[in-house]
């Protein structure tokens, strides 16, 4: 297994390694307790888009969908506020793409700036580069046409296979990118931070390197990252006690003097860690709340998955356990709930890529169709709850892995579906209301 990032092939191998059961399951219905509706299906106009949807991001009226094997990211703008009218307005490329790049593996957007990760660790190719994050600033005429980057961000000390850009996140003028395969100068995984220079984004190396004080080789620290309001969270899904891969999430708070090389302010762990639970496979932060996916968690339902919610304690971030554990009401073995998570305000979304409405593992049209679950914060604060709504693509069926990526913006959820019924894949848009 390559240490630089988790792939869907790794998901499958992991599940097979921990259990051979689950060949059959009770038939399930797609249910929801709130009338969320699919507003749009986003596909690319380009002919080379392939495996579209491993990453999605949303900000205001703009959605970005990555296409790692198409080596592109697609931008969709809803000019009228009616999400149903969205069409691809711009296609983003790296100016220095090579045949084995996986540009589009990760995406993030904040305001008029998009960042796209390219960890350059396609398993079919020989690793020659440490990876990078590419910055795109919206042109004066808006997101339109074919665009190449405004800046390329690199790490000064990353080696080949570091996987810089395996995960990316941007908030305002600050970008963070995970490098789970960084093994240089004693570093076992890292996250790199860049702050926009006074003259605007330009190519350069990091402002700061963030590391875990207790990391060891193979922890995959940096597999997931998220940043909000001067606080960054970094997932480390394979960190362990007794080599059991329980996983953790690390919180870093920007110092008053600005970002600088640092170890964590807090380590977030589950109060009920499960061997191979892999908490931190995905992370998200909004304000004072962190959510971390643990795609192989939940007791006897091995690999059903869960998402843990952490709220900043009084006095600031410190080592703590969760305030809530989110699960699917219809979760079963091998669903991988928590493969992806996202949070915005009081809304959390989580992807469950192996969810099936099938009674037999390989024979139903619904086998591993996937699902995404939406959770609304209760009036009294986050507590152990099941979903407010379950989302399924109207035409996402056999082995599509719906929910590989999720993004939340206000009352809108975007979901990435890379397999797309054996087609190039797509992004889906949902909301609890239908715009007029």
Secondary structure in CASP SS format (residue, H / E / C, confidence):
PFRMAT SS
TARGET T0000
AUTHOR 0000-0000-0000
METHOD secondary structure of the structure
MODEL  1
X C 1.00
X C 1.00
X C 1.00
X C 1.00
X C 1.00
X C 1.00
X C 1.00
X H 1.00
X H 1.00
X H 1.00
X H 1.00
X H 1.00
X H 1.00
X H 1.00
X H 1.00
X H 1.00
X H 1.00
X H 1.00
X C 1.00
X C 1.00
X C 1.00
X C 1.00
X C 1.00
X E 1.00
X C 1.00
X C 1.00
X C 1.00
X C 1.00
X C 1.00
X C 1.00
X C 1.00
X C 1.00
X C 1.00
X C 1.00
X C 1.00
X C 1.00
X E 1.00
X E 1.00
X E 1.00
X E 1.00
X E 1.00
X E 1.00
X C 1.00
X C 1.00
X C 1.00
X C 1.00
X C 1.00
X C 1.00
X C 1.00
X C 1.00
X C 1.00
X E 1.00
X E 1.00
X E 1.00
X E 1.00
X E 1.00
X E 1.00
X E 1.00
X E 1.00
X C 1.00
X C 1.00
X E 1.00
X E 1.00
X E 1.00
X E 1.00
X E 1.00
X E 1.00
X C 1.00
X C 1.00
X C 1.00
X C 1.00
X E 1.00
X E 1.00
X E 1.00
X E 1.00
X E 1.00
X E 1.00
X C 1.00
X C 1.00
X C 1.00
X C 1.00
X C 1.00
X H 1.00
X H 1.00
X H 1.00
X C 1.00
X E 1.00
X E 1.00
X E 1.00
X E 1.00
X E 1.00
X E 1.00
X E 1.00
X C 1.00
X C 1.00
X C 1.00
X C 1.00
X C 1.00
X C 1.00
X C 1.00
X C 1.00
X C 1.00
X C 1.00
X C 1.00
X C 1.00
X E 1.00
X E 1.00
X E 1.00
X E 1.00
X E 1.00
X C 1.00
X C 1.00
X E 1.00
X E 1.00
X E 1.00
X E 1.00
X E 1.00
X E 1.00
X C 1.00
X C 1.00
X C 1.00
X C 1.00
X C 1.00
X C 1.00
X C 1.00
X C 1.00
X C 1.00
X C 1.00
X C 1.00
X C 1.00
X E 1.00
X E 1.00
X E 1.00
X E 1.00
X E 1.00
X E 1.00
X E 1.00
X C 1.00
X C 1.00
X C 1.00
X C 1.00
X C 1.00
X C 1.00
X C 1.00
X E 1.00
X E 1.00
X E 1.00
X E 1.00
X C 1.00
X C 1.00
X E 1.00
X E 1.00
X E 1.00
X E 1.00
X C 1.00
X C 1.00
X C 1.00
X C 1.00
X C 1.00
X C 1.00
X C 1.00
X C 1.00
X C 1.00
X E 1.00
X C 1.00
X C 1.00
X E 1.00
X E 1.00
X E 1.00
X E 1.00
X E 1.00
X C 1.00
X C 1.00
X E 1.00
X E 1.00
X E 1.00
X E 1.00
X E 1.00
X E 1.00
X E 1.00
X E 1.00
X E 1.00
X E 1.00
X E 1.00
X C 1.00
X C 1.00
X E 1.00
X E 1.00
X E 1.00
X E 1.00
X E 1.00
X E 1.00
X E 1.00
X E 1.00
X E 1.00
X C 1.00
X C 1.00
X C 1.00
X C 1.00
X C 1.00
X C 1.00
X C 1.00
X C 1.00
X E 1.00
X E 1.00
X C 1.00
X C 1.00
X E 1.00
X E 1.00
X E 1.00
X E 1.00
X C 1.00
X C 1.00
X C 1.00
X C 1.00
X C 1.00
X C 1.00
X C 1.00
X C 1.00
X C 1.00
X E 1.00
X E 1.00
X E 1.00
X E 1.00
X E 1.00
X E 1.00
X E 1.00
X E 1.00
X C 1.00
X C 1.00
X E 1.00
X E 1.00
X E 1.00
X E 1.00
X E 1.00
X E 1.00
X C 1.00
X C 1.00
X C 1.00
X C 1.00
X C 1.00
X C 1.00
X C 1.00
X C 1.00
X C 1.00
X C 1.00
X E 1.00
X E 1.00
X E 1.00
X E 1.00
X E 1.00
X E 1.00
X E 1.00
X C 1.00
X C 1.00
X C 1.00
X C 1.00
X C 1.00
X C 1.00
X C 1.00
X C 1.00
X E 1.00
X E 1.00
X C 1.00
X C 1.00
X E 1.00
X E 1.00
X E 1.00
X E 1.00
X C 1.00
X C 1.00
X C 1.00
X C 1.00
X C 1.00
X C 1.00
X C 1.00
X C 1.00
X C 1.00
X E 1.00
X E 1.00
X E 1.00
X E 1.00
X E 1.00
X E 1.00
X E 1.00
X E 1.00
X C 1.00
X C 1.00
X E 1.00
X E 1.00
X E 1.00
X E 1.00
X E 1.00
X E 1.00
X C 1.00
X C 1.00
X C 1.00
X C 1.00
X C 1.00
X C 1.00
X C 1.00
X C 1.00
X C 1.00
X C 1.00
X E 1.00
X E 1.00
X E 1.00
X E 1.00
X E 1.00
X E 1.00
X E 1.00
X C 1.00
X C 1.00
X C 1.00
X C 1.00
X C 1.00
X C 1.00
X C 1.00
X C 1.00
X E 1.00
X E 1.00
X C 1.00
X C 1.00
X E 1.00
X E 1.00
X E 1.00
X C 1.00
X C 1.00
X C 1.00
X C 1.00
X C 1.00
X C 1.00
X C 1.00
X C 1.00
X C 1.00
X C 1.00
X E 1.00
X E 1.00
X E 1.00
X E 1.00
X E 1.00
X E 1.00
X E 1.00
X E 1.00
X C 1.00
X C 1.00
X E 1.00
X E 1.00
X E 1.00
X E 1.00
X E 1.00
X E 1.00
X C 1.00
X C 1.00
X C 1.00
X C 1.00
X C 1.00
X C 1.00
X C 1.00
X E 1.00
X C 1.00
X C 1.00
X C 1.00
X C 1.00
X C 1.00
X C 1.00
X C 1.00
X C 1.00
X C 1.00
X E 1.00
X E 1.00
X E 1.00
X E 1.00
X E 1.00
X E 1.00
X E 1.00
X C 1.00
X C 1.00
X C 1.00
X C 1.00
X C 1.00
X C 1.00
X C 1.00
X C 1.00
X E 1.00
X C 1.00
X C 1.00
X C 1.00
X E 1.00
X E 1.00
X E 1.00
X C 1.00
X C 1.00
X C 1.00
X C 1.00
X C 1.00
X C 1.00
X C 1.00
X C 1.00
X C 1.00
X C 1.00
X E 1.00
X C 1.00
X C 1.00
X E 1.00
X E 1.00
X E 1.00
X E 1.00
X E 1.00
X C 1.00
X C 1.00
X E 1.00
X E 1.00
X E 1.00
X E 1.00
X E 1.00
X E 1.00
X C 1.00
X C 1.00
X H 1.00
X H 1.00
X H 1.00
X C 1.00
X C 1.00
X E 1.00
X E 1.00
X E 1.00
X E 1.00
X E 1.00
X E 1.00
X E 1.00
X C 1.00
X C 1.00
X C 1.00
X C 1.00
X C 1.00
END
